[in-house]
Amino acid sequence: MIAARLRIANQSHLSPQDLDRLESRLRRYLERAGSDGKFWVDDGERAVDLLRGAGQAALNSAGLSAIDIDLIVYVGVGRPWLEPAMANLVQAELGAARATGFDVLDGCLGWLRGVQLVRSMFASAGYRRALVVSCECGLDVFGRWQFETVEAIEPYLATFTIGEAATATVLTDEAPADDFYFRFANYGEQTHLCMIPLPHADQYASRDMLAALATGKFYARSEELLRFSIERIVEIFEGDARLHSQQYDLLVGHAASERASQLARERLGLPERIYFPTHAAYGNTVASSLPLGLSLAIQQGRLRRGDKVIIVGGASGISVGVASFTF
């Protein structure tokens, strides 16, 4: 379906031969990334329906009602506006009248950042129950489908791996403070490798950085981005005795591509039996990928209470993160 849509979008200005080359380039990329499928919001369904459903399902699973929530943190890239904070929409849709909230934006690492913030706010601000929400739906509007040449598709190939998902995670102050461990690092000089530029981006970034980029369209220099991120994740892991000295029951990574996730696992020296993949079936679900992996692992009996979990991920920025916790 993706290939057919790509051909239709470009058939008015590309020759049949170039259309074949364009489709071939897309198919090679998806095969190399390990993308077999992904999900979209269904006809007649709206992103807010998934957001509300994910939030209610998380509350039901935790045996809580919306009124029990003190804090809402929205961590997704998907949003209908730049302001106000999406946490306000979550509060209204769920009826969480007692909750305050805000947004965290760190690309595909948003969920992990949100969890870290919530854990620290339990200790510093007296909150007891929080909801961390992402809704990576409607991102198709940031996709680019028309290309003047076959070569012009290269920095936009990652667009075609994006899948839609909504997640919600309930956190409480009951877990010991030292049960969660986080390590993050940022490399701002690599900002140019992945972004969705806004119309006034040239007020902040150089024209060299923005040259030939389509305003409002997601692009990523995937090979450079993933290679750099994996190297930095390995550095963090190997340089931290607390991380590399433990035995883990489950590994979940941000699923930018299946190939990259497997390579990261191998470089970290972690056994394949603990790895839980999501990219092949769901695509790159952005900030939803980490909680999606945990949720599916629970459903499939791969994650049980008391299991030791390690999470690794990279995001535009470049941001990288590694975390461990006991479920």
C-alpha positions in Angstrom: 0.0 0.0 0.0 2.9 2.4 0.8 4.6 1.7 -2.5 1.4 2.1 -4.4 0.7 5.5 -2.7 4.3 6.6 -3.5 3.8 5.8 -7.2 0.5 7.6 -7.4 2.0 10.7 -5.8 4.8 10.9 -8.3 3.3 9.5 -11.5 2.6 13.0 -12.9 6.2 14.1 -13.0 8.4 11.0 -13.0 8.9 8.6 -15.9 7.8 4.9 -15.5 11.5 3.9 -15.2 12.0 6.5 -12.4 8.9 5.3 -10.7 10.3 1.8 -10.7 13.6 3.0 -9.3 11.8 5.0 -6.6 9.7 2.1 -5.5 12.7 -0.2 -5.6 14.7 2.2 -3.4 11.8 2.3 -0.9 11.4 -1.5 -0.8 15.1 -2.0 -0.3 15.1 0.4 2.7 12.1 -1.2 4.3 13.6 -4.7 3.9 17.0 -3.5 5.3 15.2 -1.9 8.3 13.2 -5.0 8.9 9.8 -3.3 8.4 7.1 -5.9 7.7 4.1 -3.9 8.8 2.7 -1.1 10.8 -0.7 0.2 12.1 -2.7 3.4 11.3 -5.8 4.9 12.9 -8.7 3.2 11.2 -11.4 4.9 9.1 -13.8 6.7 11.3 -11.4 6.5 14.2 -9.6 9.6 15.6 -6.3 9.9 17.4 -8.0 11.2 20.5 -10.0 7.9 20.6 -6.7 6.0 20.9 -5.3 8.4 23.5 -8.4 8.1 25.6 -8.5 4.4 25.3 -4.9 3.9 26.2 -5.3 6.1 29.3 -8.4 4.3 30.5 -6.9 0.9 29.9 -3.8 1.8 32.0 -6.0 3.1 34.8 -8.1 0.0 34.7 -5.0 -2.2 34.8 -3.7 -0.3 37.9 -7.1 -0.5 39.6 -7.3 3.3 39.7 -9.8 6.0 38.5 -8.8 9.2 36.7 -9.5 11.2 39.9 -6.7 9.3 41.6 -4.0 10.7 39.3 -2.0 13.6 40.6 0.3 14.2 37.6 0.0 13.8 33.9 3.1 14.0 31.6 2.6 13.9 27.8 5.7 12.6 26.1 4.7 12.1 22.4 5.8 13.9 19.3 2.2 13.6 17.9 0.1 16.7 18.7 -2.6 18.9 17.1 -1.0 22.1 18.2 2.3 23.6 19.5 0.6 25.0 22.6 -1.0 24.5 25.0 0.5 21.4 26.6 -1.1 18.2 25.4 -1.3 17.1 29.1 -4.3 19.5 29.3 -6.1 17.5 26.6 -5.3 14.2 28.4 -6.6 15.6 31.6 -9.9 16.7 30.0 -10.4 13.5 28.0 -9.9 11.2 31.0 -11.6 13.5 33.6 -8.5 13.6 35.8 -9.7 16.8 37.5 -7.2 16.7 40.3 -4.1 16.2 38.1 -1.7 18.9 37.0 0.5 18.2 34.0 3.0 19.3 31.3 4.7 18.0 28.2 8.2 16.5 27.6 9.6 16.7 24.1 12.7 14.6 23.4 11.8 12.8 20.2 11.7 9.0 20.5 13.2 9.2 24.1 10.3 11.2 25.4 8.7 8.3 27.4 12.0 7.5 29.2 12.6 11.1 30.0 9.0 11.4 31.3 9.5 8.4 33.6 12.7 9.8 35.0 11.0 13.2 35.7 8.0 11.5 37.4 10.3 9.4 39.6 12.2 12.5 40.7 8.9 14.5 41.3 7.6 11.8 43.5 10.5 12.6 45.9 10.6 16.4 45.4 7.0 17.4 44.9 4.9 15.0 46.9 3.0 13.4 43.9 1.9 9.8 44.4 0.3 8.7 41.2 1.2 9.8 37.7 0.2 9.0 34.1 2.7 9.1 31.3 1.0 9.3 27.9 2.0 9.3 24.3 -0.1 9.4 21.1 1.9 9.0 18.0 -1.0 9.3 15.6 -1.6 11.6 12.7 2.2 11.8 12.0 1.5 11.1 8.3 1.0 14.8 7.9 4.7 15.1 8.5 5.5 12.6 5.7 6.8 13.6 2.3 5.4 11.7 -0.7 6.4 13.8 -3.7 10.0 13.9 -5.0 11.5 15.8 -7.9 14.1 13.0 -8.5 14.6 9.5 -7.3 17.6 10.6 -5.2 15.6 13.2 -3.3 13.9 10.4 -1.4 17.0 9.4 0.5 16.7 11.6 3.7 13.0 10.9 3.9 13.1 7.1 3.8 12.7 6.8 7.5 9.3 8.5 7.1 7.9 5.3 5.6 8.7 3.2 8.7 6.6 5.3 11.1 3.7 3.5 12.7 0.9 4.8 14.8 0.3 3.9 18.5 -1.0 5.4 21.7 0.3 4.3 25.1 -0.3 5.2 28.8 1.8 4.2 31.8 0.7 4.5 35.4 3.5 5.2 37.9 3.2 5.3 41.7 5.5 6.3 44.5 5.4 2.8 46.0 8.5 1.5 44.2 11.8 2.1 46.0 13.6 5.2 44.8 16.8 3.3 43.9 14.9 0.7 41.9 15.1 2.9 38.8 18.4 3.9 37.2 18.8 6.3 34.3 21.7 7.5 32.2 21.3 10.1 29.4 23.6 12.0 27.1 23.1 14.7 24.4 25.1 15.6 21.3 23.6 18.8 20.0 26.1 19.2 17.2 24.2 16.3 15.5 20.8 18.1 15.4 21.0 18.2 11.6 20.6 14.4 11.3 16.9 14.3 12.2 14.2 16.9 12.5 10.8 18.4 11.5 11.7 22.0 10.6 9.2 24.7 11.1 8.7 27.7 8.7 10.9 30.0 10.7 13.7 27.5 11.3 16.2 29.7 9.5 16.0 32.1 12.5 17.7 29.4 14.6 19.6 27.1 12.3 22.1 27.8 9.5 20.9 27.7 5.9 23.5 24.9 5.3 21.7 22.8 7.8 18.3 23.5 6.3 19.3 23.3 2.6 16.8 21.3 0.5 14.7 20.4 3.5 10.9 20.5 3.2 9.3 22.7 5.9 7.1 20.6 8.2 8.3 17.3 6.9 10.1 14.7 8.9 13.5 13.7 7.6 16.4 11.6 9.0 19.9 10.7 7.8 19.2 7.3 9.2 22.5 5.5 8.7 24.5 8.3 10.3 22.0 8.8 13.1 21.8 5.1 14.1 25.5 4.5 13.8 26.3 7.5 16.0 23.6 6.6 18.5 24.6 3.0 18.9 28.2 4.0 19.5 27.2 6.4 22.3 24.8 3.9 23.9 27.6 1.3 24.0 29.9 3.9 25.6 27.4 4.6 28.3 26.7 1.0 29.0 30.3 -0.2 29.1 31.4 2.8 31.2 28.8 2.3 33.9 29.4 -0.6 36.3 25.9 -0.5 37.6 24.5 -1.1 34.1 26.9 -3.7 32.7 27.3 -5.8 35.9 23.7 -6.8 36.1 21.8 -9.8 34.7 18.7 -8.8 32.8 15.5 -10.7 32.0 14.2 -8.3 29.3 15.7 -5.9 26.8 13.5 -3.3 25.1 14.9 -0.7 22.7 13.6 2.1 20.7 12.6 0.4 17.5 13.9 2.8 14.8 14.7 -0.3 12.8 15.0 -4.0 13.5 18.5 -4.1 12.1 19.7 -1.3 14.3 18.1 -2.8 17.4 19.8 -6.1 16.8 23.1 -4.5 16.2 22.8 -2.5 19.4 22.0 -5.7 21.4 25.1 -7.5 19.9 27.4 -4.5 20.7 26.1 -4.5 24.2 26.8 -8.2 24.6 23.3 -9.0 25.7 21.7 -12.4 24.9 19.1 -12.5 22.1 16.7 -14.5 24.3 16.0 -11.4 26.4 15.4 -9.1 23.5 11.8 -8.1 22.7 11.4 -6.6 19.3 8.4 -4.5 18.0 9.6 -2.8 14.8 8.8 -5.6 12.3 5.1 -5.7 13.2 4.5 -2.1 14.3 7.2 0.0 12.6 8.8 3.0 14.3 6.2 4.1 16.8 8.4 7.1 18.0 8.0 7.9 21.7 5.4 5.0 22.0 7.9 2.3 21.1 9.4 1.7 24.6 6.1 1.5 26.5 4.6 -0.5 23.5 7.4 -3.1 23.9 6.8 -3.4 27.6 3.1 -3.7 27.2 3.3 -6.4 24.6 5.9 -8.3 26.7 3.5 -8.3 29.6 0.7 -9.6 27.3 2.9 -12.4 25.9 4.2 -13.5 29.3 7.7 -12.3 28.6 7.7 -9.7 31.4 6.7 -10.7 34.9 6.8 -9.0 38.3 10.3 -9.0 39.7 12.0 -9.2 36.3 15.0 -7.0 35.7 14.6 -4.8 32.6 17.1 -2.8 30.6 15.9 -0.1 28.1 18.1 1.5 25.5 17.3 4.1 23.0 18.3 7.0 20.8 16.5 10.0 19.5 16.9 13.1 17.3 19.0 15.6 19.1 21.0 13.5 19.3 19.8 12.1 22.7 20.7 8.7 23.9 19.5 6.9 27.0 20.0 3.7 29.0 17.8 2.7 32.0 17.3 -0.2 34.2 14.5 -1.1 36.6 12.8 -4.0 38.3 9.2 -4.5 37.1 
